[in-house]
Amino acid sequence: MSIPAKNQTAAGEPRERPVGEETILKVTKEIVIKFIEVGRLSPANFTETFNEIHRTVRDAVRP
């Protein structure tokens, strides 16, 4: 019987690492910055859009 590598399950599949809140915020920030750069986000709707993007990123990485 072989021992699985550190980042693999016993079946040899990659092990998922939990994504922290700091990483989620960084990804959200990068998306928001891109939206500002391309003119799709204005200060008037920043809060609402930031919250929606944050929720979407969080839901995507956490089951």
N, CA, C and O of each residue as an XYZ file, in Angstrom:
252
protein
N       0.853     -1.184      0.000
C       0.000      0.000      0.000
C       0.891      1.236      0.000
O       1.786      1.376      0.833
N       0.628      2.121     -0.942
C       1.440      3.332     -1.020
C       0.786      4.466     -0.241
O      -0.432      4.498     -0.069
N       1.591      5.367      0.212
C       1.105      6.529      0.965
C       0.858      7.662     -0.023
O       1.738      7.978     -0.823
N      -0.349      8.293      0.015
C      -0.619      9.382     -0.933
C       0.270     10.596     -0.656
O       0.673     10.844      0.480
N       0.560     11.333     -1.704
C       1.330     12.573     -1.547
C       0.565     13.532     -0.648
O      -0.633     13.358     -0.427
N       1.258     14.549     -0.127
C       0.640     15.491      0.805
C      -0.621     16.148      0.256
O      -1.589     16.333      0.993
N      -0.624     16.497     -1.010
C      -1.767     17.211     -1.557
C      -2.633     16.312     -2.445
O      -3.210     16.770     -3.432
N      -2.715     15.022     -2.080
C      -3.586     14.092     -2.770
C      -4.369     13.274     -1.751
O      -3.911     13.039     -0.633
N      -5.569     12.842     -2.165
C      -6.362     11.957     -1.327
C      -5.833     10.538     -1.476
O      -4.949     10.294     -2.298
N      -6.358      9.601     -0.698
C      -5.934      8.210     -0.790
C      -6.193      7.645     -2.187
O      -5.484      6.739     -2.625
N      -7.197      8.169     -2.892
C      -7.509      7.705     -4.240
C      -6.626      8.377     -5.292
O      -6.772      8.100     -6.482
N      -5.719      9.252     -4.874
C      -4.824      9.911     -5.804
C      -5.384     11.182     -6.415
O      -4.758     11.777     -7.293
N      -6.565     11.608     -5.956
C      -7.182     12.827     -6.476
C      -6.595     14.037     -5.754
O      -6.206     13.930     -4.591
N      -6.527     15.174     -6.421
C      -6.007     16.375     -5.749
C      -6.885     16.749     -4.552
O      -8.112     16.690     -4.627
N      -6.252     17.124     -3.475
C      -6.969     17.545     -2.275
C      -7.289     19.022     -2.377
O      -6.421     19.820     -2.731
N      -8.520     19.399     -2.074
C      -8.916     20.803     -2.129
C      -8.529     21.499     -0.835
O      -8.740     20.977      0.259
N      -7.955     22.691     -0.983
C      -7.618     23.500      0.183
C      -8.714     24.525      0.379
O      -9.240     25.063     -0.595
N      -9.065     24.803      1.615
C     -10.085     25.821      1.844
C      -9.590     27.200      1.412
O      -8.412     27.527      1.556
N     -10.497     27.986      0.889
C     -10.160     29.338      0.454
C     -10.528     30.300      1.575
O     -11.669     30.310      2.037
N      -9.576     31.101      2.009
C      -9.803     32.023      3.105
C     -10.492     33.302      2.671
O     -10.534     33.636      1.486
N     -11.022     34.001      3.636
C     -11.729     35.261      3.369
C     -10.799     36.298      2.743
O     -11.227     37.087      1.900
N      -9.545     36.303      3.144
C      -8.591     37.265      2.571
C      -8.420     37.034      1.065
O      -8.364     37.990      0.292
N      -8.338     35.787      0.659
C      -8.211     35.463     -0.763
C      -9.460     35.866     -1.524
O      -9.369     36.395     -2.632
N     -10.618     35.621     -0.944
C     -11.879     35.999     -1.579
C     -11.939     37.512     -1.769
O     -12.359     37.991     -2.822
N     -11.522     38.260     -0.754
C     -11.511     39.722     -0.866
C     -10.531     40.205     -1.935
O     -10.829     41.151     -2.665
N      -9.362     39.560     -2.033
C      -8.379     39.950     -3.051
C      -8.921     39.721     -4.455
O      -8.763     40.570     -5.332
N      -9.560     38.574     -4.669
C     -10.133     38.277     -5.981
C     -11.243     39.273     -6.301
O     -11.326     39.776     -7.421
N     -12.099     39.557     -5.316
C     -13.181     40.524     -5.506
C     -12.613     41.885     -5.878
O     -13.124     42.549     -6.779
N     -11.563     42.299     -5.188
C     -10.933     43.591     -5.460
C     -10.409     43.654     -6.884
O     -10.601     44.660     -7.568
N      -9.755     42.604     -7.339
C      -9.215     42.578     -8.698
C     -10.322     42.670     -9.742
O     -10.167     43.358    -10.751
N     -11.424     41.989     -9.510
C     -12.550     42.054    -10.445
C     -13.133     43.458    -10.468
O     -13.411     43.997    -11.539
N     -13.320     44.056     -9.292
C     -13.868     45.407     -9.200
C     -12.952     46.409     -9.904
O     -13.427     47.294    -10.615
N     -11.652     46.270     -9.709
C     -10.695     47.170    -10.376
C     -10.827     47.058    -11.889
O     -10.824     48.070    -12.590
N     -10.943     45.832    -12.397
C     -11.123     45.656    -13.846
C     -12.410     46.324    -14.315
O     -12.419     46.984    -15.354
N     -13.487     46.161    -13.569
C     -14.757     46.787    -13.949
C     -14.631     48.304    -13.977
O     -15.202     48.951    -14.855
N     -13.898     48.877    -13.038
C     -13.683     50.327    -13.018
C     -12.848     50.739    -14.233
O     -13.153     51.733    -14.892
N     -11.796     49.973    -14.525
C     -10.910     50.298    -15.654
C     -11.640     50.291    -16.994
O     -11.349     51.116    -17.860
N     -12.573     49.379    -17.171
C     -13.283     49.292    -18.454
C     -14.569     50.104    -18.463
O     -15.309     50.081    -19.446
N     -14.840     50.822    -17.377
C     -15.987     51.715    -17.329
C     -17.322     51.065    -17.033
O     -18.369     51.663    -17.282
N     -17.305     49.858    -16.508
C     -18.564     49.167    -16.200
C     -19.023     49.393    -14.759
O     -20.092     48.922    -14.370
N     -18.231     50.102    -13.974
C     -18.578     50.351    -12.580
C     -18.322     51.817    -12.259
O     -17.257     52.359    -12.555
N     -19.322     52.447    -11.648
C     -19.178     53.850    -11.259
C     -19.326     53.964     -9.740
O     -19.828     53.042     -9.096
N     -18.893     55.087     -9.169
C     -19.032     55.266     -7.720
C     -20.485     55.171     -7.234
O     -20.738     54.801     -6.087
N     -21.415     55.501     -8.098
C     -22.828     55.488     -7.702
C     -23.319     54.090     -7.342
O     -24.163     53.936     -6.460
N     -22.794     53.073     -8.019
C     -23.270     51.717     -7.732
C     -22.158     50.812     -7.204
O     -22.261     49.588     -7.288
N     -21.101     51.407     -6.664
C     -19.953     50.645     -6.181
C     -20.334     49.652     -5.090
O     -20.007     48.469     -5.194
N     -21.016     50.107     -4.053
C     -21.317     49.250     -2.906
C     -22.137     48.033     -3.312
O     -21.815     46.901     -2.952
N     -23.180     48.281     -4.052
C     -24.045     47.180     -4.485
C     -23.273     46.180     -5.351
O     -23.380     44.969     -5.158
N     -22.505     46.693     -6.295
C     -21.756     45.825     -7.203
C     -20.670     45.062     -6.450
O     -20.489     43.866     -6.679
N     -19.945     45.735     -5.556
C     -18.902     45.058     -4.778
C     -19.507     43.909     -3.990
O     -18.959     42.807     -3.978
N     -20.631     44.157     -3.332
C     -21.275     43.107     -2.535
C     -21.726     41.935     -3.397
O     -21.590     40.780     -2.993
N     -22.252     42.219     -4.562
C     -22.692     41.144     -5.468
C     -21.504     40.317     -5.955
O     -21.575     39.089     -5.994
N     -20.414     40.988     -6.325
C     -19.231     40.275     -6.788
C     -18.651     39.434     -5.656
O     -18.293     38.275     -5.865
N     -18.557     40.006     -4.467
C     -18.015     39.281     -3.310
C     -18.845     38.037     -3.028
O     -18.291     36.961     -2.802
N     -20.147     38.172     -3.039
C     -21.046     37.038     -2.789
C     -20.857     35.957     -3.860
O     -20.821     34.767     -3.549
N     -20.740     36.374     -5.101
C     -20.569     35.430     -6.197
C     -19.252     34.673     -6.082
O     -19.220     33.456     -6.260
N     -18.166     35.382     -5.785
C     -16.860     34.736     -5.629
C     -16.899     33.775     -4.450
O     -16.431     32.642     -4.562
N     -17.448     34.208     -3.328
C     -17.532     33.360     -2.130
C     -18.330     32.086     -2.421
O     -17.923     30.987     -2.045
N     -19.471     32.251     -3.094
C     -20.314     31.087     -3.412
C     -19.621     30.139     -4.386
O     -19.845     28.929     -4.348
N     -18.785     30.690     -5.255
C     -18.094     29.867     -6.250
C     -17.004     28.981     -5.628
O     -16.738     27.882     -6.114
N     -16.384     29.466     -4.559
C     -15.275     28.711     -3.974
C     -15.654     27.935     -2.721
O     -14.888     27.093     -2.252
N     -16.806     28.209     -2.192
C     -17.256     27.486     -0.994
C     -18.586     26.795     -1.286
O     -19.591     27.442     -1.583
N     -18.564     25.468     -1.194
C     -19.807     24.720     -1.505
C     -20.905     24.959     -0.510
O     -21.993     24.400     -0.647
